[in-house]
Amino acid sequence: MNQYKNASFLKLFIRFTIIFFIVVALIKTFTGFFMFDGLEGLKNEYFIDGKWQPFLKTIWLMSMMYGLLMTVYYKFIKK
């Protein structure tokens, strides 16, 4: 029996979205730390002068799409 069939659509969507958002943000920050030579490079590349907005928007849109796709898959497609 699929445990996700009985869960509400909104709860599944929020769960998948938040988990994906956190994981991708950590991975992108961690890899950026090494690609851009430490905290100073990371700050200059992602977080200074409004650059944090596209950084978060990209991750947020990816998370929303992933959350929607996974929720639809587990709720309606997977047996």
WOFENVEN-V128346 format. One record per residue. N is the residue number from 1. RES is the residue in one letter. SS is DSSP state (helix for helix, strand for strand, loop for the rest). Layout:
N,RES,SS
N,RES,SS
This chain:
1,M,loop
2,N,loop
3,Q,loop
4,Y,loop
5,K,loop
6,N,loop
7,A,loop
8,S,loop
9,F,helix
10,L,helix
11,K,helix
12,L,helix
13,F,helix
14,I,helix
15,R,helix
16,F,helix
17,T,helix
18,I,helix
19,I,helix
20,F,helix
21,F,helix
22,I,helix
23,V,helix
24,V,helix
25,A,helix
26,L,helix
27,I,helix
28,K,helix
29,T,helix
30,F,helix
31,T,helix
32,G,helix
33,F,helix
34,F,helix
35,M,helix
36,F,loop
37,D,loop
38,G,helix
39,L,helix
40,E,helix
41,G,helix
42,L,helix
43,K,helix
44,N,helix
45,E,helix
46,Y,helix
47,F,helix
48,I,loop
49,D,loop
50,G,loop
51,K,helix
52,W,helix
53,Q,helix
54,P,helix
55,F,helix
56,L,helix
57,K,helix
58,T,helix
59,I,helix
60,W,helix
61,L,helix
62,M,helix
63,S,helix
64,M,helix
65,M,helix
66,Y,helix
67,G,helix
68,L,helix
69,L,helix
70,M,helix
71,T,helix
72,V,helix
73,Y,helix
74,Y,helix
75,K,helix
76,F,helix
77,I,helix
78,K,loop
79,K,loop
